[in-house]
Amino acid sequence: MFEIWDALLNTLSQFVIPDWGALIALIPIAILTLAVVVFAILFRRLLSAPGANRGFQRIEPGTPAGIHMPGPSLSPILAAVGAFMLVLGVILGGTMLIVGGIAFALTLVYWLAEAMRVFDRESSSSVPPLPVVAHDGPPAGVHMPGPSFRPLLGAIGATLLMLGLVFGGWLLAVGAIALVVTLLGWLVDAVKEYRKTVEADQTGHLENIPAPRTPALLLGILAVLLVGGIVLQSGILPPKSANGEAGTPGASGGPPSASASAAPLPAGDVTVTAQGITFVTKTFTAPANTPFTIVFDNQAAGVAHDVDLIDASGTKVVDNKPIVGASSTVYNVGALPAGTYTFICSLHPIPDMTGTATLGAAGAPPAGSSGPPATPPSGSGGPPATTASAAPLPAGDVTVTAQGFSYVEKAFTAPANTPFTITFDNRDRGVPHDIDLFDGSGAQVFDGKTIKGVEVIVYDVGALPAGTYKFICSFHPTPDMTGTATLQ
């Protein structure tokens, strides 16, 4: 079952995080193909159309009486030019984006001013106002359905189900219940309307079912279910430890550490704890070239997690069986060579469920089962730098690593007025990342090629003047994928 789930996640990742560079490159081809198809259909209709039946004298078209035709206007053309400049600014960025935004705003303001002048002129004309026509109801023979809250309730149920599919566990159960309840109510109303239709066959008059009242009770029940699901999903209730015995949550309200359980966990070299959709343990150390064990404490009630190991090349070297919380298990890991590995939950491959495992020399003491997790280098909260990888990277002046939708290195220094190289190590399997450089004015001065992890590339950056630059991933322009480059 979990192998099927992994295959489904890998397939969906192509749609959730596709290679946007390749898709953007296909846009001109798609537009050209669409244009060819449209013109082909148009010419085919023109060739197959019958001949025009015209008289000897051309009849000049005229506006029918009572119909107002607006005069000529340049506003649509100006607005199209402004929109084009805005799109061009979005593509080029920097100053062009500001110019495009101003141009688009000015053209829309001009169009609005012209529309207000036309309105004032027409409203002040001597045309008598038309009489107000008020209808008592629909015309004879036309049936209008009565008001209903069912579409709104169905949408709420579907939204809760989508929320449950994302987070799983209790929220999935709440979403399923909400959707079933709302659809059952809709089905009941549909049955009542069908019975009214059957009665209309005898009476000749179709009546609506009674107007519904505001579903305050149902909305309240859905709200209680949602809040309860969030409380249970987050582990606030019931106040029990992972093995089911009563425990006391930490005073800070944060997730308890693995050693805070009321009952002792099984013995092992390393302990990794999961709570909610997060690994509490972000790093651990284990001996290299020697088998070791991982005690996995899944404290997320009703949620399946696992701990898999991926080496520096992106190859999964350990594929462990998922367990449903709250429970614990011991994973037996075979001998692995020294180096830095990534441990990740295959069911929730997100930054919060990603950590770093460092395997040292044979016989090195494990450091995952006691004390707080070690602090990752460079203070970024991510995995260690690329130089700690088991396999050497290509030589370069600067090294930047991407892992877990985050740049490990948040800053680097390079020589000014001199070409230099950036070794970019993308460790996110199947995820496209790149490195672009922007100067202090926001202008892009370097556009790095996009690579899809796991892959390494060396960027050749031309000579740039001294100053402070921003480097950013164009696919994921978030604070975690933004850093500072100092050229001096």
N, C-alpha and C positions, 0 to 999 in steps of 0.2 A: 504493500500500500504506500509506504514511504518512498519507494523507488518511483512509483507512478507520480507522486506529488513532486518529487525532485524534477522529473522530466517535464511536468506541467509548468513549474516555476521557470525552468530554463527556456521553455517555449514562450511563455508570457513576457520574459525579460526582453525579447526582441521587439516587443510592442511597447512595453513600459519605458525602457531605456534604449531606444533604437540608435543606430548610427546616423545622427542627424546630419553630419557632413555629407554622407552618401545620399540621403533623402533630399537635401537641399540641391545637390548637384543634379538630381533628376527632375527638378521643377521645370527648367526650360524645356526639356524633352517632353514632359507631360503637357505643358501648354501648347507646344508645337503640334503634338499629336491631336489634342482637342481641337485646335484651330483647323487642322487638315480635315478632321471628321466633320466639323460644322460646315466648312466651305463645300465639301463633297455633297453633303445633304442639300445645301442651298442650291448648288448648280444642278443637282438631279431634279429638284422640284421645278427649277426654272425651265429645264429642257423638256420636262413632261407636262408643263402647264399649257392649257389651250391658248390659242391665239386671242389677242385683244379684239373685242367687238366695239370699234369706235365709229363715231359719226364723222361727218365732213368738217365739223367745226368744233374746236376745243371749248369745253365749258369751264369757265373759271370757277374754282371752288369758292364757296361763301359760307360764312358762319351762320348756322340756323338761328332763328329769332329766339331770344331769351338765353342764349348760350354766350358766356363771356370767355374770350380767349386772351390769355396774358400776352403782354408785349414782349419784344426781344429783350434778352438779358445776358450779360457776360458772367453772372455769378456762378452758374454751374461749371463753366470752363475754368474760372479762377479757383474754385474750390477743388477741382480735379488737380490743377497744378500744385496747390498747397498740399493736398494729400500725397502727391508724388514726392514732393520735397520732404515731407515727414517720413515716408517710407525709406527714402534715400538716407535720411539722417539716422534712422534706426539701424540701417545696414552699416553705414560708415562710422557712426558714433561721433563723439567729440563735439566740436563746434557745429558741424553740419546738423546734428540732432537738434541743437538749440535753434538754429536758423529755420529748419523745417517745422519745428513746433510753432514758432512765431508766425511763419508764413501761413500755415494751416489755420491758426487762430484768427489772423487778420482777414483771410478770405471768408471764413464763416461769419465774422462780425459784419463784413460788407454785405453778405447775402442777407443776414438778419435785418440790417438797416434798410436794404431795398425792399424786403418783404413788409416791413413796418410802414414804409412810405406808400406801398400799394394798398395796404389795408386801410390806412388813414384816408386815402383818396376814394376808395370804394365805399367806405362806411359813411363818408360825408356826401355821397351822391344823392340825387333826388329819387332814386329807385324806391318805390314804396315797399315796406317790409311785407313779407309773405305771412299769411295767417298761420298760427300755430296749429298743427294737426296732432291730436292726442288720440291714441287708439285705446279702446277698452280691453282689447285682447287680440289674439291672433285671428287672421281671417278664417272664414268658415272652411272647414275641411282640413285645417292645419293644426296639428297637435304639437304643443310645446311641452317638453318634459319639465317636471317640477325641480326645485332646487335640491341639491344633494351634497353631503359632505364626503361621500365615498371616494371620489377621486383624490381629494386631499389626504384622507386617511390612508388610502392605498399608497400614495407617494411617501408618506411618513413611514409606513411599514417597510417599503422597499429600501428607503434610506437606512433604516436601522439594520436591515439585513446586510446591505453593503458594508456598513460599519462593522458588523460581526464578521464578515468574510475577511476583512482587513486585519482585525485584532484577534479573532478566534475566541475560544474559551466561552466564558459566560456571555459575552456580548453577542456571540454567534447564536446562542440559545435564545437570548432576548430578541434578536432580530428575526429569527424564524417564527417565534411565537407572535410577535407584532404583525408580521406579514400575513400569517395564517388568520389571525383574528380579524384584521381589516378586510381581507378578501372574503372571509365568511360573511361578514356584515354586508358587503357589496352583493354577494350571491343571494342573501336573504331578500335584499331590496329588489334584485332582478326577478326573483320568483314572484314577489308581490306585483311588480309591474306586468309580468306575463299573465297573471291571473286577471288583472284589470283589462288586458287586451282580449282575453277570452270572453269576459263579460261584455265587452264592447260589441262582440259579434252578435249578441242577443239584443242589447239595448240600442245599438247604433251610436253610442256616445262613449268616447274614451276618456276616462277620468284618471287623474294622477293619484298616486298614493299620498297619504297625509304628509304635509310638510314636516321635515325632520327638525328635532330640537338640536341645539348645540351639543355635540357629544362630549360634554365636560367630563363625565365619568370615565369614558374610554380614554380620553386624552390624559386624564389623571393617572389611570392605570398604566398607560404606556410610559409616562414620566417616571412613575415609581419603578417600573421594570428597568428602565434605562439607568436610573441612579443606582438601583440595586446591582445591576450587572457591572457598572463601573466600580462600585465598592468591592464586589467579590473579585473582579478581574485584577484590581490593584493589590489585593491581598490584605486590605484593611480588616475585612471580616471574612471568615471567622477568625478570631484571634488565636490561631494555632500555628505551630511550627510546621516544617515541611513533612515531618513524619506523623502528623496528626495529633500530637499532644499539645496541651495548652501552653502558650508562651506569652510573653509580654513584648509588645512592639517597642522599638527604640524610642527614647524620649524625643529625638529630633524629628521623628516622623519619616525618616528615610529608610531605605531597605536595610535590614539587619545583615551583618556579615555572616559568612558560613559557619563561624564558630559560635554564633549566638543561638543555635538551635537548642531546644530543651534536651533532646536526646542525642547522644553521640552518633556521628556518621561512621560509616565503615572506614576501616584503615586504608590509607593510600598515600602515595608519594606527593600528589598534588591535589588540591581541592579547588573546584570551579563552581560558583554559585550563580544561578539564574533566578531572577525575581521579576515578575511582570514580563516585559519584552526587553530585558536588559541583562547583560552579564555583569554581576556585581564585581567579579574578579576580572580585571582587565589585563593582567600580565601574570605569568608564572615562569619559574625556572626549573628545569629537570636535567638529569644527566644525559649526555650523548652516548651513542653506541652501546646503550644498556636498556633493556626493557624497563618500563615504569608503569605506574597505574595512576589514573585520574579519577578521583571521587567527584562525581557530578551530582550536585544538590539542586534539583529543579523545584523551586518554591512557588512557581506559578501554577496555581490550582487550575486544572482542566486544560492546560496549554502544553503542547508537545514541544520539546527542545532537544537538542543534542549538542555534542562537541566534536567537530571535525577539524583535522589539522591539514593545512595547505603550506607547501614549501615556497621558497622564494621565487621559483619559476611559475607558480600558480597551479601546480599539480597537487591534487588531493592525495595525501599519503596515508591518512587515517580517516576511515568512514565509519563512525559509530552509530549504533542504533538509537533512535529517538525514544525518549520516555515522556509520559504524560504526568505533569505535576498534580499534586505535590508528592514527589517521591525522589529517591536517590538511587544511584547505581555506581558501580566501579567499572571503568573502562580499562582494559589491558592493552597497552601500547607497546608495540615491538621496538627493537633497537633502531634508532634513527641517527643519522650523522649530525655533527655539531652544526649549529647555524640558528637563524631566526625564522620562526614559523608563525603563521597566522592561524588562530583557532576561531571558529565561526559556527554559528547555528545554521545548518543547511535549510531549515524551515523558515527562518527569519534572517536572511543575509543583509542586515542593516548595520550602520555604524555602532549602534548601542549593543549589538550582539556580535561584536568583533573584538578580538584581543590579540596579544602578542605572546608567543611562547619562545623562550630562549633556552636552547639546549647547549650546555657547556661541555667541558671535557668529561671523560668517563669518570664516574665516581663523584662528580660534583654534587653537593648537597642540594636537594630540592628546596624550593622556597615558596611553595604555593599553599601549604597547609596551615601556616600560622602567620599571624601578623597581618597588617594591612598590605594591599597590593603595592608593588613597587611603582614608583612614579616614572612614566615613560620619559625618554630624553627630550630635550628642547622645550619642555613645558607645554607642548601642543596637545597633550592628551591622546596622541595617536601612537602608532608603532614606532620602533626605533629607526634610526636613519638607515639609508640604503647600504652604507659601508659595513653594516653588521651582517649582511646577507652571506649565506654560505657560498654562493657563486659570485665571482667578481663582476662588476658592471664595467661597461666601456669607459675609457678614460675621458674625463671632461674637467673643465675648470670649476663648474658648479654642479651639484647633484640635488635634484628635487624628486621626492617620492610622493605618489598618490596612493592612499589606502583608506578604504572605508569612507569614500566620498569626502576626503579631507587631505590637504597637503600636510605631510609630516613636517617639512621644513617651512616655517612661516617667514623666514627672511634669509637672504644671502647677500654676499658682497662680491663684486666683480670689478675688473679694471675699466676705467673710463677711457674713451677715445681709442679703444683697442678692441678688435674682434675677440669674442670669447665663445665658449661652448657650454651648453647646459645638458647634462645627462638626466633625462626624464625617465623614471621607473614607475610605470603604471601597474600596480598590483591588484587592481579591481577587475576580476575576471569578467569579461563580456561587457565592460562599461567603457565608453569612450571618454577620454580626458585629453587635454592639451595644456599648453602654457602660452599665454599671450602677454605682452608687455605694453603698459600704458604709461605715458609721461605725466608730469604734474598737471598739464592742461586737460588731460583726459583723452588725448589723441593716441591711437594705437601705433606703436613703433615697431612691434614684432608680432607676427602671426605664426605660431608654431603649428606644425602638422598634427592632426588628431590621430591618436593611436588607441586601439581597443585592447584593454588588458586581457591577459597578462602579457606585457610587451615593454621593451626598453628602446628608446631612441635618443640620439645625440643631436641637439639643435645647434646650428651655427648662427650665432647672433653677430650682426655687423657692429662696427664701432658706434658707440652712443656717447653723447656728452655726459659729463659728471652731473649727478643729481639723484633724486629718489624716484623710483618707479614702482608701479604696482604690477605684480604678476597674478594672473587669474585664469581659471578654466572657463572657456567660453560656453561650454555645455552646462556647467553647474556653477554659475556666478554667485556663490554663497560665501558668507564669512569664513567657513571652514576651507574653502578652496580659493582663498585670496591671501597673498603675502606681499612683502616689501622687498624690493631689490635696491641696494645702494651701490651706485657706481662712483668710484673715487680714484 
